[in-house]
């Protein structure tokens, strides 16, 4: 034990006798340690009044430093413990569509990194069929797609069901409607997601099924941009329910309306991985955490 630590114990026990018993050394040996520290520092640490010890001003400065040192050591040990608990540095490559990247991954990755902060996560984006290929070719460890995949050598874990919701800006004429149906979307000015994504494919299938021809004013591949433009341009849009957090709706002064036809048309977002990833502990740790996260938050 360092001399400074010994000194701090003497201060706290207010007695050489009690401190020597705690440290399991003789009182003369303890006195020699205190004298050695005083010699090294070139100051007197205690005023000895019989059996009582009183700190000098220099002794108080020394004790304050000892406490600070003790605090830093405790903080260091806690940080080291957290490091060991988290395990060694690891890496994970995740493939996801741009829409899934915007709506599903941010909260999931935040949750994962809170438990495993030493994980280096890389993200690759692509369309659903491209992500499936990346997983099959083991170019990504995990894939997250807005679909259920049934393919040889791939494992598919459903995470949650999603559907489209109608989003309206404040003051829009449809807000006051008691009931809104798909027919109300005919010739309605709208901003839609770009073609090629499952969200847009789902929208077009719905439009075809109900013979709807919306007045598409813009096609954009960013949820955030669509949200902002809906408020600015006073147009409607369809967005996945999974993206529409309450704070996002309130901060942009938007109104969310559910249509029965939209709620009945669902798509399952799934996590996919190969046999190779199934044998990888880091990959399976992410799979387990993702399943648990959405079971708790959906």
Protein Blocks (a to p, Z undefined) as FASTA:
>chain_A
ZZklmmmmmmmnopaklmmmmnopafklmmmmmmmmmmmnopafbdcehjbccddfklmm
mmmmmmmmmmmmmmmmmmmmmmmmnopaddddddddfklmmmmmmmmmmmmmmmmmmbcc
ddddddfklmmmmmmnopafbdcddbddddehiacddfbdcdddddddehiaklmpmbdc
fklmgopacddddehiaklmmmmmmmmmnopacddfbdcfbfklmmmmmmmnopacdddf
klmcfklmmmnopacdddfklmmmccdddddddfklmmpmklmmmmmmmmmmmmmmZZ
